[in-house]
Amino acid sequence: MAYLDGAEMTLFDRAKSLLDPGKPFGQPATMIGEGPEVTPPERPQMVLRMMVRSPSSDGLQIPPELEWLRKTIEYCNGIQTVNNVHNPYVYVTVRSGPVVSRTDDLWHVDGFSMRVPHPPEQNYIWCNCFGTEVLNQEIRLPSDFDPMRHNIHRYFQAQADERNTEVLNPGTLYAIDPYVIHRRPSLSTEVWRTFFRISFVPIEIEDDTYTINPLIPRLKPYGREDIRLRLEDYS
């Protein structure tokens, strides 16, 4: 895998330094391969960034409703270990069932939080049909772009050239980080699709909207405002 500007650097190399908005976005996804066999749940399942490991937990804490993902979570954890990336937090997101989300079909990145300096997270993604789309186009943020003020996703949306869209293979495991711009294809709400994301994160995600894991109870709400609600367009 290469940086778009020609510097040889893999997703795991990027994990060794702090997340830097000055680096080029639009990096390609890293194909991992088929991975363990996945049997999606028979009933609809919506899980948002459920924590399955923290620094204080005794290894991976996977509740029964995510047991179908256990082998894949452990497999991805092994890849992290082999590549010497030891993020203490692991989160799982699942969207399985009729398509209901409204904004996933817009260009975006995952894990782009500049509130606290930290290395980029690693996200392993998989879907059973209608492959995730990745924007393989170098996009650099202007020097006066302020991530705490400007909406980076709307900036990507305005800069994207649809001719640079790559469709990832369904049934294949990929790794992405905050430098990979991607989206779900636009689908009818009648479509049944299974997607999951396993996130290895260096810092705790302080978000009151995520799904609580009964095996890792949260003692109190974070009480933090979602900064995305007040971001403005860059102009």
N, C-alpha and C positions, 0 to 999 in steps of 0.2 A: 504494500500500500504506500502511496506517495502523496505528499502534500501537493496541492494544485500548483504551488509556486516552484515545484521541482525539488524541494528539500525532502530527502527520504526520512519519513517518520510514520510509524504505525499508530493506530489508536492506542496501543498500550504504551508506546513511547510518549504520547501526549499526556498520558496519565501521570507521568513523572514530574510535571511542572504545573504551575497554577493556571487555571482557566484564564485565557487572555483574549479580550475582545479585539485586540489588534491583529490577531492571526486570521488567516483566510477561512471563511465559512464556505460550505458547499463541498465538503470532503465526501468521498464515496463511502458507502457502507462496507464493512468487513464481513465477507461470507465465512461462516463457521462450518456449515454443512448440515446434514440431516439431524444430527444429535439423537438423543433417545426418542423412541417412539412416543407420540403424543396422541392421547385419546380425549378429545374435548368433552366437556360435561354435556349430558343430554338436555339439561334444563338451562335456561338463560342464567348467566352469571356476570355480575358487574362488580369488580373489585378495583378500588382506586388506591394505588400506592400503599398497599398493606405492608407494614414492617414485618419481616420474618427473621431478621437478625439485628441485634444492637450490640454495642460493646459489653453490656451487662447480661445479655442472654447466654444461655448455655448452648452455643451452636445455633443451627437453623431451627426455628420454631414454626413448623408448617401445620396450620390447622387442617382438620379433615376435609373442608371444602376445597382445599388446594392440593390435596394428596395426589391428584392426577398430574401435577406439575413437579412433584418431589424429585424425580430422577433428572429432570431438566435443570432444576435449580441447583442440584448437587453437581451436575455436569458443568454448568457455567461457573460455579464456584471453583471447580478444579481448573478451568481455563484461567481464571483470575490468579490462582496460586502459581500455576506454571509460568505465567507472565510476570510474576512478582509484583502484583497489584493487590494490596490488602486493604480494601475499603471496609470499614467496620459495620456499615449499615447495608442491609439488603431489603429491597421493596419489590412487591409484585403488583402489577396491574393486569386485569383481565377484562376483556369486553367480548363476551360470547353470547350470541343470540341475535335478534333482529337489530339492525343498525339504528341507533337512536341518537348518538352524539352529533352535535351540530357544527363543531369547528375543527374536527380532526382532519377534514379534507382541505384545510388551508396549510400553506407552507409554514413549518415551525421547527424549532429545535427543542430537545428535552434537556432539562438540567441547567439552563442558563440563568443562574442566580448569582448576582454580583454583590449581594448584601455582605457576605463574609468571604474573604479570599480563600479559595480552595482549589484543589486539582479537579479536572473534569471527571464526571461519573462515567461508568460504562453501562450501556443498556443492551440487553440481548432481546431481540424481537423475533416473533414468529406469527404467521397467520396461515389459516388453512385454505384460503381462497382470496382472490382479488388482492394481489400482492401490494405491499406498501410501496409508495413511490418516493424516490430520492432525487433531489436536485443536484446534479453533478455540474455545478457552475460556480466558479470562484466569485464570492461576494465579500468585499472588505467594508467594514464600517467606517464612515467618515471620522476624521480625527476629533470632531466635536460631538460625536454621538455619545450620549449619556445613557447607559443601560438602566439607571435608576429613574430616568425621566422619559426616555423614548421607547416606543413599542418596537422591539426588534422583529417580531413576527410580521407586523404590517410592512416593515421595511423590506423584508425578504419577499413578501408578496408583491410589492411594487417593482422589485428588481428582477424577479424571476423570469427567465426565458423558457417557455414551456418545451422548447425543442431540446432542452438539456435534461429532460425527465427520464429516469431509469426506473423500470418496474422490477421490483425484487421478486424472486421466485417463491410462490407459496410452498409451504411444507419444508422450508429451509430456514435454519437459524442464522441470524445476522447479528453483528455487534455494531452499535453506533454510539457516538458521544455527542456533546453539545455543538460540535463543529459540523455535524451531518444534518442537513436540512431535508425534511421529509414530510409526508402527509399520507393520509388514507385516501384511496381513490373515492371520487364522489359516487355514492351508491344509493339506491332506493331504500326506503325504510322497510321494504318487504324482504330484503336480502338478509340471510342468516350467515354470520361470519364470526369466526373465533380468532381473536388476536390476544397475545400476551406480551408483556414487557417485564423482564427481570433486571432490576437496577442495582448496581453496586455503587454505593454513594459514600463519599468521605465524611460528610456531615449530616446531622439529623435534618430531615425535611420538616420544618415547623409549619404544618398545614393542618388546620382543624377539619378540613373536608375529607381527609383520607380515611379509608376503611380501617377500623380498629381490629387488631388481631387479638382474640381472647387469650392467647397464650403469652402476649406481651402487652398487658394492660397499660393504658396511658393514665397517669395519676391526675392530670389536670389539663384543661384546654391550653393551647399555646396563646390564644388571644391576640394573634398577629393579623394585621390588615393585609389583604392580598394586594401587593403593589401593582399587579397587572390591571387592577380596576381603575387606576388613575394615570396610567401611562399615556402619553400623547404621541402623535405622529411626528417623525423627524421631518423638518422642512428647512 
